[in-house]
Amino acid sequence: MRSGISITAGLKLAEAHQHIVFCLKAEFDSDDILLHSGGGNITVDSEVYEGAGTLLSMSDVSDDQELQSSNVVFALSGMNAEVLGYALTEDYQNRPVTVKMAFLSGGTDHVIASFVLYKGRMMQITVVDDPNGGSTITLSTENRLVDLRKPSNYRYTKESQNYLYAGDTSLNGIAKLQDMILYWGRLKPDGVRDSEEDWRDTTRNCLTPAMLPEGLKVGDEVDSPTGKTKVTEIIYKQREGYYVLEDELEITSDHPILINGEWIRAEEYQGNKVYKDGDVEVIYVETENELLTVKGWAVSGKYQ
């Protein structure tokens, strides 16, 4: 049995004869419209529905295994002043609509059981006023699966996540995953670093190209706090954002720098510091003595 259908409702569905009415609940901002397809007033789940009889009609409701939106159209014949007022004055689009199937005890207005047949959103109200009669208010609805047709401008990125949830850091590492190599179900080739080293290459201790000599390559000598030292490794990577310290040193947040004899991360620097957001090419440089001098700053020349 489908979820949400009580045992009593299920038994009534199995009977050869039953008295059924369809109950429409349209939730406008100022109030709810409650109508049903029978006569008189009935109470369903503590809510009173007004009988519209044959003046209220609805299109077929489909429920199958296909993951797709179902359009349901409701029509109210005769110019109902209350509904007309909502249609003309309220912002009704995307407001909830619920249809319930209710079973009445024969010859009475007593509801034995009910269940939700359809839930959707109002999309459009059309008013046709025929001076010769037959005036009709038509309400078109879609269930929430219609959202699957709408393109999303959001992505699984740090920027989209922070726009939706300011300060959320859960997707900060997404960009780093693009260059990771995972050896799943097979041995790692000879000469390839272990996973900690691979992660280092992708994320840590980088400078922007403007901070290094043009054409720098492995084996070149560079300045360091203790004199000349040779470059032992260079890796070019993409990184999300970097800091500019004192308007001169462009460095990633986790890169250690030597300040007053103490190693700190660039993001911990207390002086003039500006963060530049967005994707940027950065360079990881490793040296023999594990030190590097850049723009007069002493920075680490190894993974730490």
HELIX and SHEET records of a PDB file:
HELIX    1   1 ILE A    7  ALA A   14  1                                   8    
HELIX    2   2 GLY A   53  LEU A   55  5                                   3    
HELIX    3   3 ALA A   81  THR A   89  1                                   9    
HELIX    4   4 ARG A  144  ARG A  149  5                                   6    
HELIX    5   5 LYS A  158  LEU A  164  1                                   7    
HELIX    6   6 ALA A  175  ASP A  179  5                                   5    
HELIX    7   7 SER A  195  THR A  203  1                                   9    
HELIX    8   8 PRO A  209  MET A  211  5                                   3    
HELIX    9   9 ALA A  266  GLU A  268  5                                   3    
SHEET    1   A 9 ASN A  41  VAL A  44  0                                        
SHEET    2   A 9 GLU A  47  GLY A  51 -1                                        
SHEET    3   A 9 ASP A  32  HIS A  36  1                                        
SHEET    4   A 9 HIS A  19  GLU A  27 -1                                        
SHEET    5   A 9 PRO A  96  LEU A 104 -1                                        
SHEET    6   A 9 VAL A 111  VAL A 128 -1                                        
SHEET    7   A 9 THR A 136  GLU A 142 -1                                        
SHEET    8   A 9 ASN A  71  SER A  77 -1                                        
SHEET    9   A 9 LEU A  56  MET A  58 -1                                        
SHEET    1   B 4 CYS A 206  LEU A 207  0                                        
SHEET    2   B 4 LYS A 273  THR A 287 -1                                        
SHEET    3   B 4 THR A 229  LEU A 245 -1                                        
SHEET    4   B 4 GLU A 221  VAL A 222 -1                                        
SHEET    1   C 4 CYS A 206  LEU A 207  0                                        
SHEET    2   C 4 LYS A 273  THR A 287 -1                                        
SHEET    3   C 4 THR A 229  LEU A 245 -1                                        
SHEET    4   C 4 LEU A 249  ILE A 251 -1                                        
SHEET    1   D 2 PRO A 256  ILE A 259  0                                        
SHEET    2   D 2 GLU A 262  ARG A 265 -1                                        
SHEET    1   E 2 LEU A 291  VAL A 294  0                                        
SHEET    2   E 2 TRP A 297  SER A 300 -1                                        
END                                                                             
